[in-house]
Protein backbone atom coordinates (compact mmCIF):
# COMPACT_ATOMS: atom_id res chain seq x y z
CA UNK A 1 0.00 0.00 0.00
CA UNK A 2 1.12 3.54 -0.66
CA UNK A 3 1.60 6.12 2.08
CA UNK A 4 -1.75 7.78 2.89
CA UNK A 5 -2.15 11.47 2.17
CA UNK A 6 -4.61 11.87 5.03
CA UNK A 7 -4.81 11.29 8.77
CA UNK A 8 -6.94 8.52 10.24
CA UNK A 9 -8.37 9.27 13.69
CA UNK A 10 -9.29 6.56 16.20
CA UNK A 11 -8.64 3.51 14.06
CA UNK A 12 -10.43 0.32 15.09
CA UNK A 13 -11.46 -3.10 13.89
CA UNK A 14 -15.12 -4.05 13.64
CA UNK A 15 -14.49 -7.23 15.66
CA UNK A 16 -14.51 -5.05 18.79
CA UNK A 17 -17.37 -2.78 17.71
CA UNK A 18 -19.68 -5.54 16.55
CA UNK A 19 -18.80 -8.62 18.63
CA UNK A 20 -22.22 -10.13 17.85
CA UNK A 21 -21.43 -10.15 14.12
CA UNK A 22 -18.78 -11.89 12.03
CA UNK A 23 -17.01 -8.77 10.80
CA UNK A 24 -13.29 -8.05 10.51
CA UNK A 25 -12.91 -4.64 8.87
CA UNK A 26 -10.33 -1.96 9.61
CA UNK A 27 -12.02 1.45 9.92
CA UNK A 28 -11.58 4.75 11.72
CA UNK A 29 -13.88 7.27 13.39
CA UNK A 30 -12.72 10.25 11.32
CA UNK A 31 -10.42 11.12 8.44
CA UNK A 32 -8.67 14.42 7.90
CA UNK A 33 -7.91 14.87 4.20
CA UNK A 34 -6.31 18.23 3.51
CA UNK A 35 -8.52 20.77 5.27
CA UNK A 36 -11.62 18.53 5.19
CA UNK A 37 -12.71 16.27 8.06
CA UNK A 38 -15.09 13.38 7.47
CA UNK A 39 -16.66 11.94 10.62
CA UNK A 40 -18.05 8.42 10.59
CA UNK A 41 -21.69 8.00 11.62
CA UNK A 42 -21.96 8.53 15.38
CA UNK A 43 -24.60 6.92 17.57
CA UNK A 44 -25.50 6.90 21.25
CA UNK A 45 -22.44 4.85 22.16
CA UNK A 46 -19.38 6.40 23.82
CA UNK A 47 -15.83 5.56 22.75
CA UNK A 48 -15.60 2.86 25.42
CA UNK A 49 -18.55 1.04 23.81
CA UNK A 50 -21.20 1.99 26.41
CA UNK A 51 -24.67 2.73 25.08
CA UNK A 52 -26.14 5.98 26.41
CA UNK A 53 -29.90 6.42 26.27
CA UNK A 54 -31.39 2.98 25.68
CA UNK A 55 -34.79 3.70 24.12
CA UNK A 56 -34.22 7.48 24.22
CA UNK A 57 -33.47 9.08 20.83
CA UNK A 58 -32.69 12.50 22.35
CA UNK A 59 -30.13 11.05 24.77
CA UNK A 60 -28.56 9.06 21.94
CA UNK A 61 -28.35 12.22 19.83
CA UNK A 62 -26.65 14.04 22.70
CA UNK A 63 -24.00 11.30 22.99
CA UNK A 64 -23.54 11.20 19.22
CA UNK A 65 -22.93 14.96 19.16
CA UNK A 66 -20.52 14.67 22.10
CA UNK A 67 -18.59 12.14 19.99
CA UNK A 68 -18.71 14.39 16.92
CA UNK A 69 -17.34 17.33 18.92
CA UNK A 70 -14.47 15.26 20.31
CA UNK A 71 -13.54 13.78 16.93
CA UNK A 72 -13.56 17.15 15.21
CA UNK A 73 -11.33 18.59 17.92
CA UNK A 74 -8.92 15.65 17.59
CA UNK A 75 -8.79 16.37 13.85
CA UNK A 76 -8.06 20.07 14.39
CA UNK A 77 -11.55 21.40 13.68
CA UNK A 78 -14.65 22.07 15.76
CA UNK A 79 -18.45 22.10 15.59
CA UNK A 80 -18.53 25.62 14.14
CA UNK A 81 -16.78 24.34 11.01
CA UNK A 82 -19.35 21.66 10.11
CA UNK A 83 -20.57 22.13 6.55
CA UNK A 84 -22.83 19.07 6.15
CA UNK A 85 -24.76 16.70 8.37
CA UNK A 86 -26.63 13.52 7.52
CA UNK A 87 -29.01 12.21 10.15
CA UNK A 88 -30.53 8.72 10.07
CA UNK A 89 -33.60 7.84 12.17
CA UNK A 90 -35.29 4.47 12.51
CA UNK A 91 -38.65 6.11 13.24
CA UNK A 92 -39.96 9.44 11.88
CA UNK A 93 -41.38 10.21 15.34
CA UNK A 94 -37.77 10.60 16.56
CA UNK A 95 -37.19 13.57 14.24
CA UNK A 96 -38.24 16.26 16.71
CA UNK A 97 -36.23 15.14 19.78
CA UNK A 98 -33.14 14.29 17.70
CA UNK A 99 -33.19 17.49 15.65
CA UNK A 100 -33.82 19.59 18.76
CA UNK A 101 -30.74 18.07 20.41
CA UNK A 102 -28.54 18.39 17.32
CA UNK A 103 -29.79 21.95 16.91
CA UNK A 104 -28.51 22.84 20.39
CA UNK A 105 -25.01 21.75 19.41
CA UNK A 106 -25.10 23.50 16.03
CA UNK A 107 -26.82 26.78 16.96
CA UNK A 108 -25.49 29.51 14.68
CA UNK A 109 -23.52 27.09 12.45
CA UNK A 110 -26.01 26.80 9.53
CA UNK A 111 -24.75 23.58 7.88
CA UNK A 112 -26.55 21.92 5.02
CA UNK A 113 -28.45 18.91 6.29
CA UNK A 114 -29.95 15.70 4.98
CA UNK A 115 -32.32 13.58 7.04
CA UNK A 116 -33.32 10.00 6.30
CA UNK A 117 -35.64 7.47 7.86
CA UNK A 118 -34.22 3.97 7.52
CA UNK A 119 -35.52 0.56 8.53
CA UNK A 120 -32.58 -0.20 10.85
CA UNK A 121 -29.06 0.79 11.86
CA UNK A 122 -26.00 -1.37 12.61
CA UNK A 123 -27.24 -2.47 16.05
CA UNK A 124 -30.88 -2.88 17.12
CA UNK A 125 -30.54 -0.55 20.14
CA UNK A 126 -29.39 2.39 17.98
CA UNK A 127 -32.26 4.78 17.25
CA UNK A 128 -30.34 7.45 15.36
CA UNK A 129 -27.01 8.10 13.70
CA UNK A 130 -25.36 11.27 12.44
CA UNK A 131 -22.31 11.80 10.25
CA UNK A 132 -20.73 15.13 9.44
CA UNK A 133 -18.27 16.80 7.12
CA UNK A 134 -16.32 19.75 8.47
CA UNK A 135 -13.43 21.94 7.38
CA UNK A 136 -10.33 23.25 9.04
CA UNK A 137 -9.97 26.96 8.31
CA UNK A 138 -6.81 27.91 6.43
Buried (B, 14 or more C-beta within 10 A) or exposed (E): EEEEEEBBBBEBEBEEBBEEEEBEEEBBBBBBEEEBBBBBBBBBBBEEEEBBBEEBBBBBBBBBBBBBBBBBEBBBBBBEBBBEBBBBBBEEEBBEBBBEBBEEBBEEBEBEBEBEEEEEBBBEBBBBBBBBBBEBEE
